[in-house]
Amino acid sequence: MRSVCVFCGANAGRRPAYAAAARAVGALLASRGIELVYGGGRVGLMGVVADAALGGGGRVTGVIPRSLLEKEVGHAGLTELLVVDSMHERKARMAERADAFVALPGGYGTFEELCEVVTWSQLGLHPKACGLLDVEGYYDPLLALFDRAVEEGFVRREHREIVIVERDPEALLDRLARHRPTHSEKWIARGEE
């Protein structure tokens, strides 16, 4: 695992634990020689994770749409900042550059980015690990919804297991590094979801 794409909020959230977790993830990536790929902002948890990785001597690549460059205040101190034309291009470029994905606390954008890469995995479009750092139970309601989708027959159990969940950043990175796709890709040939 040479690079990890981190999805997280452009806000810091109300609990100090969110920023602490973002700092821990950035520092761990740098200490392990793993490149951070993220949304390119210098505000909120995005700025915290980037600054921590940079502070640890890590390589950090940001990808930000031109329309958000000012709004999210693009981070000028990155190893590389790619300015793209759209959100679609942003997500595609981040996915191309990443060997795995991690969601930290965030809002709608973070939820959407996580669900998109999980869906891509479910469809067999990539074999990359999809992790979620559940800081102080922030994602418990979303995880309960995922479990409910299994119970109600909308998500297969093996697809629910695509989302690797940990509350400790080091444990999450360890599991991502050991990840081997375990879900069957036979459903594609049968034309199933």
VENSULRA-V781676 format. One record per residue. N is the residue number from 1. RES is the residue in one letter. SS is DSSP state (2 for helix, 1 for strand, 0 for the rest). PSI is psi as a letter, one per 20 degrees, with the letter a starting at -180 (999 if undefined). OMEGA is omega in degrees with one decimal (NA if undefined). Layout:
n=N res=RES ss=SS psi=PSI omega=OMEGA
n=N res=RES ss=SS psi=PSI omega=OMEGA
This chain:
n=1 res=M ss=0 psi=o omega=-176.8
n=2 res=R ss=0 psi=i omega=-178.2
n=3 res=S ss=1 psi=q omega=178.0
n=4 res=V ss=1 psi=p omega=174.3
n=5 res=C ss=1 psi=p omega=179.6
n=6 res=V ss=1 psi=p omega=172.9
n=7 res=F ss=1 psi=p omega=179.3
n=8 res=C ss=0 psi=r omega=-173.4
n=9 res=G ss=0 psi=q omega=170.7
n=10 res=A ss=0 psi=j omega=170.9
n=11 res=N ss=0 psi=r omega=-178.2
n=12 res=A ss=0 psi=i omega=-176.1
n=13 res=G ss=0 psi=r omega=-173.9
n=14 res=R ss=0 psi=h omega=-176.6
n=15 res=R ss=0 psi=p omega=177.0
n=16 res=P ss=2 psi=h omega=-178.8
n=17 res=A ss=2 psi=h omega=-179.1
n=18 res=Y ss=2 psi=g omega=178.4
n=19 res=A ss=2 psi=h omega=178.2
n=20 res=A ss=2 psi=g omega=178.7
n=21 res=A ss=2 psi=g omega=178.3
n=22 res=A ss=2 psi=g omega=176.9
n=23 res=R ss=2 psi=g omega=-178.9
n=24 res=A ss=2 psi=g omega=179.8
n=25 res=V ss=2 psi=g omega=179.4
n=26 res=G ss=2 psi=g omega=-179.8
n=27 res=A ss=2 psi=g omega=178.9
n=28 res=L ss=2 psi=g omega=178.0
n=29 res=L ss=2 psi=g omega=179.9
n=30 res=A ss=2 psi=g omega=-177.3
n=31 res=S ss=2 psi=h omega=179.3
n=32 res=R ss=0 psi=j omega=-179.9
n=33 res=G ss=0 psi=k omega=-179.5
n=34 res=I ss=0 psi=p omega=179.6
n=35 res=E ss=1 psi=p omega=173.0
n=36 res=L ss=1 psi=p omega=172.0
n=37 res=V ss=1 psi=p omega=-176.8
n=38 res=Y ss=1 psi=a omega=-172.1
n=39 res=G ss=0 psi=i omega=171.0
n=40 res=G ss=0 psi=i omega=-179.5
n=41 res=G ss=1 psi=r omega=176.2
n=42 res=R ss=0 psi=j omega=-179.3
n=43 res=V ss=0 psi=r omega=176.4
n=44 res=G ss=2 psi=b omega=-179.9
n=45 res=L ss=2 psi=h omega=177.1
n=46 res=M ss=2 psi=g omega=179.0
n=47 res=G ss=2 psi=h omega=-179.2
n=48 res=V ss=2 psi=g omega=-178.2
n=49 res=V ss=2 psi=h omega=179.3
n=50 res=A ss=2 psi=g omega=-179.1
n=51 res=D ss=2 psi=h omega=179.3
n=52 res=A ss=2 psi=g omega=178.5
n=53 res=A ss=2 psi=g omega=178.2
n=54 res=L ss=2 psi=g omega=179.3
n=55 res=G ss=2 psi=h omega=177.8
n=56 res=G ss=0 psi=j omega=178.8
n=57 res=G ss=0 psi=j omega=-177.8
n=58 res=G ss=0 psi=r omega=175.5
n=59 res=R ss=0 psi=p omega=-177.9
n=60 res=V ss=1 psi=p omega=176.0
n=61 res=T ss=1 psi=p omega=176.4
n=62 res=G ss=1 psi=q omega=177.6
n=63 res=V ss=1 psi=o omega=-174.8
n=64 res=I ss=1 psi=p omega=175.5
n=65 res=P ss=1 psi=q omega=178.6
n=66 res=R ss=2 psi=h omega=-177.0
n=67 res=S ss=2 psi=h omega=-179.8
n=68 res=L ss=2 psi=i omega=-176.0
n=69 res=L ss=2 psi=g omega=178.8
n=70 res=E ss=0 psi=g omega=-176.8
n=71 res=K ss=0 psi=g omega=-179.9
n=72 res=E ss=0 psi=j omega=179.2
n=73 res=V ss=0 psi=n omega=-178.7
n=74 res=G ss=1 psi=p omega=-176.9
n=75 res=H ss=0 psi=o omega=-176.1
n=76 res=A ss=0 psi=i omega=-174.4
n=77 res=G ss=0 psi=j omega=-175.9
n=78 res=L ss=0 psi=r omega=173.0
n=79 res=T ss=0 psi=g omega=179.2
n=80 res=E ss=1 psi=p omega=175.4
n=81 res=L ss=1 psi=o omega=178.6
n=82 res=L ss=1 psi=p omega=176.8
n=83 res=V ss=1 psi=p omega=-175.2
n=84 res=V ss=1 psi=r omega=-173.7
n=85 res=D ss=0 psi=h omega=-174.9
n=86 res=S ss=0 psi=r omega=174.9
n=87 res=M ss=2 psi=h omega=179.0
n=88 res=H ss=2 psi=g omega=179.3
n=89 res=E ss=2 psi=h omega=178.2
n=90 res=R ss=2 psi=g omega=-177.4
n=91 res=K ss=2 psi=h omega=179.4
n=92 res=A ss=2 psi=g omega=-179.1
n=93 res=R ss=2 psi=h omega=177.8
n=94 res=M ss=2 psi=g omega=-178.9
n=95 res=A ss=2 psi=h omega=178.9
n=96 res=E ss=2 psi=h omega=-174.1
n=97 res=R ss=2 psi=i omega=-173.5
n=98 res=A ss=0 psi=q omega=172.7
n=99 res=D ss=0 psi=i omega=179.5
n=100 res=A ss=1 psi=r omega=-177.7
n=101 res=F ss=1 psi=q omega=176.0
n=102 res=V ss=1 psi=p omega=172.5
n=103 res=A ss=1 psi=p omega=169.4
n=104 res=L ss=0 psi=r omega=176.2
n=105 res=P ss=0 psi=q omega=180.0
n=106 res=G ss=0 psi=a omega=-177.6
n=107 res=G ss=0 psi=b omega=-175.6
n=108 res=Y ss=2 psi=g omega=-178.8
n=109 res=G ss=2 psi=g omega=179.2
n=110 res=T ss=2 psi=g omega=178.9
n=111 res=F ss=2 psi=g omega=-176.3
n=112 res=E ss=2 psi=g omega=-179.3
n=113 res=E ss=2 psi=g omega=178.2
n=114 res=L ss=2 psi=g omega=-177.2
n=115 res=C ss=2 psi=h omega=179.2
n=116 res=E ss=2 psi=g omega=-178.3
n=117 res=V ss=2 psi=h omega=174.9
n=118 res=V ss=2 psi=g omega=177.7
n=119 res=T ss=2 psi=g omega=177.9
n=120 res=W ss=2 psi=h omega=176.6
n=121 res=S ss=2 psi=g omega=179.4
n=122 res=Q ss=2 psi=h omega=-178.3
n=123 res=L ss=0 psi=i omega=179.7
n=124 res=G ss=0 psi=j omega=-179.6
n=125 res=L ss=0 psi=i omega=172.3
n=126 res=H ss=0 psi=q omega=178.7
n=127 res=P ss=0 psi=j omega=-171.3
n=128 res=K ss=0 psi=q omega=-179.9
n=129 res=A ss=1 psi=q omega=178.9
n=130 res=C ss=1 psi=o omega=-176.8
n=131 res=G ss=1 psi=q omega=179.4
n=132 res=L ss=1 psi=p omega=176.9
n=133 res=L ss=1 psi=o omega=-175.5
n=134 res=D ss=0 psi=n omega=-176.0
n=135 res=V ss=2 psi=o omega=179.2
n=136 res=E ss=2 psi=k omega=176.6
n=137 res=G ss=2 psi=j omega=-178.1
n=138 res=Y ss=0 psi=g omega=-175.9
n=139 res=Y ss=0 psi=j omega=179.8
n=140 res=D ss=2 psi=g omega=179.4
n=141 res=P ss=2 psi=h omega=178.3
n=142 res=L ss=2 psi=g omega=178.6
n=143 res=L ss=2 psi=h omega=176.1
n=144 res=A ss=2 psi=h omega=176.6
n=145 res=L ss=2 psi=g omega=177.0
n=146 res=F ss=2 psi=g omega=179.6
n=147 res=D ss=2 psi=h omega=178.3
n=148 res=R ss=2 psi=h omega=178.0
n=149 res=A ss=2 psi=h omega=175.4
n=150 res=V ss=2 psi=g omega=-179.1
n=151 res=E ss=2 psi=h omega=-176.0
n=152 res=E ss=0 psi=j omega=174.6
n=153 res=G ss=0 psi=j omega=178.5
n=154 res=F ss=0 psi=h omega=178.9
n=155 res=V ss=0 psi=p omega=176.4
n=156 res=R ss=0 psi=q omega=-179.6
n=157 res=R ss=2 psi=g omega=-178.6
n=158 res=E ss=2 psi=h omega=177.7
n=159 res=H ss=2 psi=h omega=175.6
n=160 res=R ss=2 psi=h omega=-178.3
n=161 res=E ss=0 psi=i omega=175.5
n=162 res=I ss=0 psi=h omega=-177.1
n=163 res=V ss=1 psi=o omega=178.6
n=164 res=I ss=1 psi=p omega=-174.7
n=165 res=V ss=1 psi=p omega=173.2
n=166 res=E ss=1 psi=q omega=175.2
n=167 res=R ss=0 psi=i omega=-179.2
n=168 res=D ss=0 psi=p omega=-177.0
n=169 res=P ss=2 psi=g omega=-178.4
n=170 res=E ss=2 psi=g omega=178.1
n=171 res=A ss=2 psi=h omega=179.7
n=172 res=L ss=2 psi=g omega=-180.0
n=173 res=L ss=2 psi=h omega=176.8
n=174 res=D ss=2 psi=g omega=-179.6
n=175 res=R ss=2 psi=h omega=177.7
n=176 res=L ss=2 psi=g omega=-178.9
n=177 res=A ss=2 psi=h omega=-179.6
n=178 res=R ss=2 psi=i omega=-172.7
n=179 res=H ss=0 psi=p omega=168.9
n=180 res=R ss=0 psi=p omega=-179.6
n=181 res=P ss=0 psi=p omega=-178.5
n=182 res=T ss=0 psi=i omega=-177.2
n=183 res=H ss=0 psi=q omega=-178.8
n=184 res=S ss=0 psi=q omega=175.4
n=185 res=E ss=0 psi=j omega=-177.8
n=186 res=K ss=2 psi=h omega=-177.6
n=187 res=W ss=2 psi=h omega=-179.9
n=188 res=I ss=2 psi=g omega=-179.4
n=189 res=A ss=2 psi=h omega=179.8
n=190 res=R ss=0 psi=i omega=178.7
n=191 res=G ss=0 psi=k omega=179.6
n=192 res=E ss=0 psi=r omega=176.9
n=193 res=E ss=0 psi=999 omega=NA
